[in-house]
Amino acid sequence: MIINLNDCRRRKQQSEAKKIRTTAIPVFDRIFVENNEWVGELAGSKRKVVMKELDKKPN
């Protein structure tokens, strides 16, 4: 059996182009500093997410 690799590559590229890719991005109601941490409060809930610790220095 002979397989043409260009046909396989073309089919793969076409199938990947049809896929819809989505990314979940958090939406914050508020962003504030609390206990030396950058905190975001998620929209629709009172859950807090620590986004960055301000006292840490990058290496």
N, C-alpha and C positions, 0 to 999 in steps of 0.2 A: 504494500500500500504506500502511495506517495502522498505526502502532506505538504501543501504549500504554506510555509510559515507566514508569508505576507497576508494571506487570507485570514489566518488565525489572529494575527495582530490587528488587522482592520476590524474584525468582528469584536474583538475585546475593546478596542477604542470606542466603537460605536455604542456598545452596551454600557460602558462607563460614562459616556456622555449623557445617556438617558437617565442616569440615576440622579435623584435629588438629594443633595447633602445639606443637612441642617445642623446647626450648633445651638445649644442652649446657652443663652447669655442671661445672667442674673440681672434683675431690675431692682434697684434699691430705692426705697422711699426716702431714706436719710443716710447720709454718710457723716460720721463724726469721730472724734478722738475720745477714747475712754480707756483709762488706766494705761496710758502711753501706747495704745494700739489703735490702728485705723480700722474702724468698725463700720460695716454697712448693715442696715436693717432692711430685710427683704420686703418687697411690695406684697401686700395681701396677708402678711403675717407679722408677728412680732419677733420672729427669729433673727438673731444677730449672727453675723459672719465676720470673723477677724480677717481682714484683708492684708494687713501688714503690721508687723511689730516695729514701732518707730525707734526703739532704743538699740536695735541690732544694727551693726555696721557691716556692709558687704565685705567679703574677704578679698 
